[in-house]
């Protein structure tokens, strides 16, 4: 939620509180009661969308980045052993499979990295005994396959979470616009007669309608409530 949206929401809550505190003044005006109740519902909807919007993917992204780093380190360990074995045996195909640098791995798109990891796993799996003298264990080889599976499962969840956040932002703006329109086109005109019927009450309403800029520490000018033409 932006600062402007938060300031507007605070104003809406002030208006809602005004009607809650002055229910007795509007008991003879069911239309005002209904309009005030609708505002309360709109505020509830805004709060719900705001909670979804506020969900952060930073933690999940950090966990995924750490998993990627571990995978690359394991991959480099395995291909290092493969390169040494290829040099010893003159295995050109194995040498080509192991021919990769750390910088290349870090720049690889996610799908290409997963393909490289699985190809390395399949090439190293039958060579576990031969790679052992070069410091590569069966655990290292198995970690490539298991790590790739775990890493791949994290991506859809993060993308889905981001999609929900984006949608919540759109829904939030729509509800805020609806609430602002509701106040301006429904509640403001309904409250206008109270300027003569009960000036004090009307003044309290106008005070509730003031949008306070909490970020800048300044108050907006009082709302000029005008009749609907």
MOZI-V513301 format. One record per pair of residues at least 12 apart in sequence whose C-alpha atoms are under 7 Angstrom apart, sorted by the first residue. I is the first residue (numbers start at 1). J is the second residue. If there is no record, write none. Layout:
BEGIN
i->(I:I)
j->(J:J)
END
This chain:
BEGIN
i->(1:3:7:7:7:7:8:11:11:11:11:14:15:15:15:16:16:16:18:18:19:32:35:39:42:42:46:46:46:49:49:49:50:52:52:53:53:53:57:60:64:64:67:71:71:74:74:75:75:77:78:78:79:81:81:81:81:82:82:82:83:83:85:97:114:117:118:121:121:121:124:125:188:189:189:189:192:192:206:206:207:209:210:210)
j->(50:215:211:212:213:214:211:208:209:210:211:208:205:208:209:36:39:40:205:208:36:190:187:179:175:179:172:175:176:168:171:172:172:165:168:165:168:169:158:158:151:154:151:144:147:140:144:117:144:136:136:141:98:131:134:135:136:94:98:131:95:98:131:120:148:144:145:141:144:145:141:141:225:226:227:228:225:227:222:223:222:223:222:223)
END
